[in-house]
Amino acid sequence: MTERSQVFIGGRWVTGTESRPIEVRNPATGARVGRAVLASRADVDDAVAAARESFAAGGWSGATPAHRAQVLRTAADLLEKRAAELARLITAELGCPIWLSERTHVPEPISRLRQCADLAESFEYEVRGDHSLVTREPVGVVGAITPWNGPLSMPTLTVAPALAAGCSVVLKPAPETPLTAYHLAEALMEAGLPDGVLSVLPGDRDAGTHLVEHPEVDQVAFTGGSAAGRRVLTACADRIARVTLELGGRSAAVILGDADLDHVVSGLLPQALLVNGQTGITQTRLLAPRPLAARLAEAVAEGLRAQRLGDPMDSGTTVGPMVSRRWRDRVEAYLALAREEGAQVVAEQLPAALPHGWFVAPTLLTGVDSTMRVAREEIFGPVLAIIPYDREEEAVAITNDAPAGLSGSVWSADEERALGIARRIRTGTISLNGRTQAAGELGPDALRGYLVMKSIAL
């Protein structure tokens, strides 16, 4: 049981101002996992003030890249020692299978801290020309708003590069999974991060809005849905603040006529059902040539029936529950909408051994066309839809008819043909035949996103 009765501001546990306690429930059983505190607007003000003061003092923003790298590496080592505990906590909060927490949700953030440490040391912060010196300096105070589907990985995706660049950070994790991010903060403080540089404030929409609109926040990094992202972008534009967005969407897998359907299903389903279908990169729109659509539907339905739905702490489970009752109800509402729109819903009955928890059976929608809401809107659950197409140009157009392209794939026996289609698809990351996608936030751009340029005339 994890009990947090205070808020984490500037590296210290303090009693918040008008903060609200919440209970965290295991989505598989409804059992109590622990308690956290939702931050108030006043808590956000205190955290931003601490971040601004620490940035101006220069203890972290003015530290050498080597020192910042050392802190990040030490924090990674500390998290690695707690890996088993963290994996269990993530699965208890989120409901994803324990093997996914052990293989991905914990190792990837640790690796990201180390990668950003390497970047901090290797990055070229100054370029001198004949008559000018161009420098890159930390942007200042970063407000980071992260979603619930990666309790450790999503915060680290922002916090690690921002800290590596020398920024101070106010992190607002989602209230659905508030507990794990505190371990990241505690590891960084134990590793030597100065007071004031990092705050962790789980909060609701009001706290997030206040952070986004705060005049002392120099940059906002937001990961979440497109509708919320639009509001964040508008708020930052109103006060001319920097902003980075990673928005969810209905990512598509384009299956060409010569693709091996057995390979498609075996490669695609694990990715489509990742975190029980609750990630922005899940490719749950399956675009298939019309003559192949029925065969693909049979193969996918068989693959879904083979999934093991159940206790996420069981190493044999492949699909766990939705993160909350509200989210389960949301997914079920989309299934009802699919029937209203004329789609066929292919799903198994939930096992009788699951009397508790917020489960949705892996589901396939057929008879779907690209104009339906269930084909266009992000359902964020274990729900796949097969959309037939007649020409490759039509498949590309359907894929690109989305507000935010985050992920995707192309499947074909001819890799050059697949590459040609991939080049025409507007999305941030895309794979051929199911190969692992590289995270777009890594590499030099990860650090560059939290630095500002200055040109000095010599």
C-alpha positions in Angstrom: 0.0 0.0 0.0 1.4 3.4 -1.1 0.3 6.3 1.1 1.0 9.9 0.0 -0.8 12.4 2.2 1.2 15.5 1.0 2.2 17.1 -2.2 5.8 17.1 -3.6 6.9 20.7 -4.3 10.4 21.6 -5.1 11.9 18.4 -3.8 10.1 18.4 -0.5 6.9 16.8 0.9 4.7 19.6 2.1 1.1 20.0 3.2 -0.8 21.4 0.3 -3.2 24.3 0.2 -6.7 23.1 -0.4 -5.4 19.8 -1.8 -7.8 16.9 -2.1 -7.0 13.3 -1.1 -8.0 10.5 -3.5 -7.9 6.8 -3.2 -6.2 4.8 -6.0 -8.0 1.6 -6.9 -6.7 -1.5 -8.7 -8.6 -1.6 -12.0 -8.6 -5.4 -12.1 -10.1 -5.9 -8.6 -11.3 -2.6 -7.3 -9.1 -3.1 -4.3 -7.4 -0.1 -2.7 -3.8 0.4 -3.9 -3.0 3.5 -2.0 -3.7 7.2 -1.6 -2.5 10.4 -3.2 -3.3 14.1 -3.0 -4.7 16.1 -6.0 -2.9 19.5 -6.2 -4.8 22.7 -6.1 -4.1 25.9 -8.1 -2.3 27.3 -5.0 0.0 24.2 -5.0 0.7 24.8 -8.7 1.6 28.4 -7.9 4.0 27.3 -5.1 5.6 24.7 -7.4 6.1 27.2 -10.3 7.6 29.7 -7.9 10.1 27.1 -6.6 11.0 26.2 -10.2 11.5 29.8 -11.2 13.7 30.5 -8.1 15.8 27.4 -8.7 16.3 28.2 -12.4 17.3 31.8 -11.6 19.7 30.6 -8.9 21.6 28.5 -11.4 22.4 25.5 -9.2 21.0 23.3 -11.9 20.5 25.5 -15.0 24.2 26.6 -14.6 25.6 23.2 -13.7 28.0 21.5 -16.1 26.6 19.0 -18.5 28.8 16.4 -16.9 27.2 17.0 -13.5 23.7 16.9 -14.8 24.5 13.6 -16.6 25.9 12.2 -13.3 22.6 12.9 -11.5 20.5 11.4 -14.2 22.6 8.2 -14.3 22.6 7.9 -10.6 18.8 8.2 -10.6 18.6 5.5 -13.3 20.7 3.2 -11.1 18.4 3.8 -8.1 15.3 3.1 -10.1 16.9 -0.1 -11.4 17.3 -1.3 -7.9 13.6 -0.8 -7.3 12.5 -2.3 -10.6 10.5 -5.2 -9.2 8.6 -3.0 -6.8 8.0 -0.4 -9.6 6.6 -3.0 -12.0 4.1 -4.3 -9.4 3.0 -0.7 -8.6 2.5 0.2 -12.3 0.4 -3.0 -12.9 -1.6 -2.3 -9.7 -2.3 1.3 -10.8 -2.7 0.8 -14.5 -3.9 -2.8 -14.9 -1.4 -3.6 -17.7 0.0 -7.2 -17.6 2.9 -7.6 -15.2 5.2 -8.8 -17.9 4.7 -5.5 -19.8 5.6 -3.5 -16.7 8.7 -5.7 -16.2 9.9 -5.6 -19.9 8.8 -2.1 -21.0 7.3 0.3 -18.4 10.3 0.1 -16.1 13.3 -0.6 -18.3 12.5 2.0 -20.9 12.4 5.0 -18.5 15.7 3.8 -16.9 17.2 3.6 -20.4 15.8 7.1 -21.3 17.5 8.7 -18.2 20.8 7.2 -19.3 20.3 8.2 -22.9 19.6 11.8 -21.9 22.6 11.8 -19.6 24.7 10.8 -22.7 23.1 13.6 -24.7 23.7 16.2 -22.0 27.5 15.4 -22.3 27.7 15.1 -26.1 25.5 17.9 -27.2 27.1 20.9 -29.0 25.8 23.8 -27.0 27.9 26.5 -28.8 28.9 27.0 -32.4 31.4 29.8 -33.1 31.6 31.4 -36.5 33.8 34.3 -37.9 31.6 37.0 -36.5 29.1 35.3 -34.2 28.6 32.8 -31.4 25.4 30.8 -31.4 24.5 29.3 -28.1 21.7 27.0 -26.9 20.5 27.6 -23.3 17.8 25.9 -21.2 14.4 27.4 -21.9 13.5 27.9 -18.2 10.5 26.5 -16.3 8.8 23.6 -18.1 5.2 22.5 -17.2 4.8 18.9 -18.1 1.3 17.2 -18.3 1.4 13.5 -18.8 -1.3 10.8 -19.3 -2.1 7.8 -17.2 -1.2 5.1 -19.7 2.6 5.2 -18.8 2.9 6.0 -15.1 6.7 6.1 -15.2 7.5 6.1 -18.9 5.5 9.1 -19.9 6.8 11.4 -17.2 10.4 10.4 -17.9 9.9 11.1 -21.6 9.6 14.8 -20.7 11.4 15.1 -17.4 14.6 13.4 -18.5 15.4 15.6 -21.5 14.2 18.8 -19.8 16.4 18.2 -16.8 19.3 17.2 -19.1 19.0 20.6 -20.8 19.1 22.4 -17.4 15.4 23.3 -17.1 13.3 23.2 -13.9 10.1 21.1 -14.2 6.7 21.1 -12.7 5.2 17.7 -13.6 1.4 17.0 -13.5 0.7 13.3 -13.8 -2.8 12.1 -14.4 -5.0 11.4 -11.3 -5.8 7.9 -12.5 -2.2 6.7 -11.9 -0.6 9.2 -9.5 1.7 7.1 -7.4 4.6 5.8 -9.6 5.9 9.3 -10.7 6.8 10.0 -7.1 9.5 7.3 -7.3 11.1 9.1 -10.2 11.2 12.3 -8.2 12.6 10.6 -5.1 15.3 8.9 -7.2 16.3 12.2 -8.7 16.4 14.0 -5.4 18.5 11.1 -3.8 20.8 11.3 -6.8 21.6 15.0 -6.1 19.0 17.1 -7.9 18.9 20.5 -6.1 15.8 21.7 -4.2 13.2 23.5 -6.3 14.1 22.0 -9.6 11.3 19.3 -9.7 7.8 19.2 -8.4 5.3 16.4 -8.9 1.6 17.4 -8.6 -1.1 14.9 -9.6 -4.1 17.0 -10.5 -7.4 17.3 -12.3 -8.2 19.5 -15.4 -8.3 22.7 -13.3 -4.8 22.2 -12.0 -3.6 21.4 -15.5 -5.2 24.4 -17.0 -3.7 26.7 -14.3 -0.2 25.2 -15.1 -0.7 25.8 -18.8 -1.8 29.3 -18.4 0.7 30.3 -15.7 2.8 33.3 -16.8 6.0 32.0 -15.2 5.9 28.7 -17.2 8.2 29.2 -20.2 7.3 26.0 -22.0 4.5 23.4 -21.8 4.9 19.8 -22.8 1.6 18.0 -23.2 0.8 14.4 -24.0 -2.8 13.4 -24.4 -5.9 13.6 -26.5 -6.4 15.9 -29.5 -9.2 17.9 -28.0 -7.2 18.7 -24.8 -4.1 19.4 -26.9 -6.1 22.0 -28.9 -6.9 23.8 -25.7 -3.3 23.7 -24.5 -2.1 25.1 -27.9 -4.6 27.9 -27.7 -3.7 28.9 -24.1 0.0 28.9 -25.0 -0.6 30.9 -28.1 -2.5 33.5 -26.0 0.6 34.2 -23.9 3.2 33.4 -26.6 4.7 30.4 -24.6 6.5 27.6 -26.2 4.6 24.3 -26.5 5.3 20.7 -27.5 2.4 18.3 -28.1 2.1 14.6 -28.6 -1.5 13.9 -29.4 -3.3 10.6 -29.7 -5.2 9.5 -32.8 -6.6 6.5 -34.6 -3.4 5.0 -35.9 -3.7 2.8 -39.0 -2.1 -0.3 -40.3 -2.2 -0.4 -44.1 -2.2 -4.0 -45.4 -1.4 -4.4 -49.0 -2.7 -7.1 -51.3 0.5 -9.2 -51.2 0.8 -9.2 -47.4 1.1 -12.5 -45.4 -2.0 -12.3 -43.2 -0.7 -14.8 -40.7 2.3 -12.6 -40.2 0.1 -9.5 -40.1 -2.0 -10.9 -37.3 0.9 -12.3 -35.2 2.8 -9.0 -35.6 0.0 -6.6 -35.2 -2.1 -7.9 -32.3 0.5 -7.5 -29.6 1.0 -3.9 -30.6 -2.7 -3.2 -31.0 -3.5 -4.6 -27.6 -0.5 -2.9 -25.8 -1.6 -1.6 -22.4 -4.9 -3.3 -23.0 -5.4 -1.1 -26.1 -4.8 2.1 -24.2 -1.9 3.8 -26.0 -1.7 6.4 -28.7 0.4 4.2 -30.9 -1.9 1.2 -31.1 -2.8 0.6 -34.7 -6.5 -0.3 -34.4 -7.6 0.8 -37.8 -6.8 -2.1 -40.1 -7.0 -1.0 -43.8 -7.3 -4.0 -46.1 -7.9 -4.4 -49.8 -11.6 -5.3 -50.2 -10.9 -8.8 -51.5 -8.8 -9.6 -48.4 -11.1 -8.0 -45.8 -13.2 -11.1 -45.0 -10.1 -13.3 -44.7 -8.4 -10.7 -42.5 -11.5 -10.5 -40.3 -11.4 -14.3 -39.7 -7.7 -14.2 -38.9 -8.0 -11.3 -36.5 -11.1 -12.7 -34.8 -9.2 -16.0 -34.2 -6.2 -14.1 -32.8 -8.5 -12.1 -30.4 -10.1 -15.3 -29.2 -6.7 -16.6 -28.3 -5.9 -13.7 -26.0 -6.0 -14.4 -22.3 -8.1 -11.8 -20.5 -7.7 -11.7 -16.8 -5.6 -10.8 -13.7 -2.7 -8.6 -14.9 -0.5 -9.9 -12.1 -0.7 -13.3 -13.8 2.3 -13.7 -16.1 0.1 -15.5 -18.7 -2.4 -12.7 -19.0 -2.2 -10.8 -22.3 -5.1 -8.3 -21.8 -6.0 -6.7 -18.5 -8.7 -4.2 -17.6 -9.4 -0.6 -18.5 -7.8 1.9 -16.2 -11.0 2.9 -14.6 -14.8 2.3 -14.5 -15.3 5.6 -16.4 -12.9 4.5 -19.1 -14.6 1.1 -19.4 -18.0 2.8 -19.7 -16.5 5.0 -22.4 -15.3 2.1 -24.5 -18.6 0.3 -24.1 -20.4 3.4 -25.3 -18.3 3.3 -28.4 -19.3 -0.3 -29.0 -22.9 0.7 -28.7 -22.3 3.5 -31.2 -20.7 1.0 -33.6 -23.9 -1.0 -33.6 -25.9 2.2 -34.2 -23.7 3.1 -37.1 -24.3 -0.3 -38.7 -21.0 -2.1 -37.8 -20.9 -5.7 -36.7 -19.3 -6.2 -33.2 -17.4 -9.4 -32.9 -16.4 -10.1 -29.2 -16.3 -13.0 -26.8 -18.2 -12.9 -23.5 -16.2 -11.9 -20.5 -15.0 -14.9 -18.5 -17.2 -15.7 -15.5 -14.1 -15.7 -13.3 -13.9 -11.9 -13.6 -16.6 -10.7 -11.2 -14.7 -7.5 -10.4 -12.7 -5.0 -12.3 -13.2 -2.9 -15.4 -12.7 -5.3 -18.2 -13.6 -5.1 -21.9 -13.2 -8.2 -24.1 -10.9 -7.8 -27.1 -13.3 -6.8 -29.9 -13.3 -6.6 -33.7 -15.6 -4.2 -35.7 -16.4 -5.2 -39.2 -18.7 -3.6 -41.8 -16.9 -0.3 -41.0 -16.3 2.6 -43.4 -14.0 5.5 -42.9 -16.8 8.0 -42.3 -18.1 6.3 -39.1 -17.1 7.8 -35.8 -15.8 4.5 -34.6 -13.4 4.6 -37.5 -12.2 8.2 -36.9 -12.3 8.7 -33.1 -9.8 7.3 -30.7 -11.6 4.6 -28.7 -8.5 3.8 -26.5 -9.4 0.3 -25.7 -9.0 -3.3 -27.1 -11.2 -2.5 -30.1 -10.0 -3.0 -33.7 -11.8 -2.1 -36.9 -11.3 -3.4 -40.4 -11.8 -0.8 -43.1 -11.8 -2.1 -46.7 -10.3 0.0 -49.5 -10.2 -0.4 -53.3 -7.0 1.4 -54.3 -3.8 2.2 -52.6 -4.5 5.9 -53.0 -7.7 5.5 -51.1 -5.8 3.7 -48.3 -3.3 6.6 -48.0 -6.1 9.2 -48.0 -8.1 7.3 -45.3 -4.9 7.0 -43.2 -4.1 10.7 -43.5 -7.6 11.8 -42.7 -6.9 12.2 -39.1 -6.2 15.3 -36.9 -2.9 14.0 -35.5 -0.7 11.3 -37.0 1.3 9.6 -34.2 2.0 6.0 -35.4 1.2 3.5 -38.2 2.5 0.6 -40.2 2.5 -0.8 -43.7 2.5 -4.6 -44.4 3.7 -6.1 -47.7 5.9 -8.8 -49.1 7.6 -6.1 -51.2 9.4 -3.8 -48.8 10.1 -1.2 -51.5 6.4 -1.0 -52.2 5.7 -0.7 -48.5 8.3 2.0 -48.2 6.7 3.9 -51.0 3.3 3.9 -49.2 5.0 4.8 -45.8 6.6 7.9 -47.4 3.1 9.1 -48.3 1.6 8.7 -44.9 1.7 11.7 -42.6 2.6 10.4 -39.2 5.4 10.8 -36.7 6.5 7.1 -36.5 5.8 4.3 -38.9 7.0 0.7 -39.3 7.3 -1.8 -42.1 5.9 -5.2 -41.4 5.8 -4.7 -37.7 9.3 -3.8 -37.0 9.9 -2.0 -33.7 9.5 1.8 -33.9 12.1 4.1 -32.6 10.8 6.7 -30.1 10.6 10.1 -31.8 11.7 11.9 -28.6 15.1 10.3 -28.4 18.3 11.5 -30.2 19.6 15.1 -30.2 16.1 16.5 -30.8 15.1 15.3 -27.4 17.4 17.9 -25.8 17.0 20.5 -28.5 13.3 20.8 -27.7 14.1 22.3 -24.2 16.8 24.7 -25.4 16.6 28.2 -26.9 19.0 29.7 -29.3 20.9 32.9 -28.8 23.2 34.6 -31.4 25.9 36.8 -30.1 27.7 39.2 -32.5 31.4 39.1 -31.9 
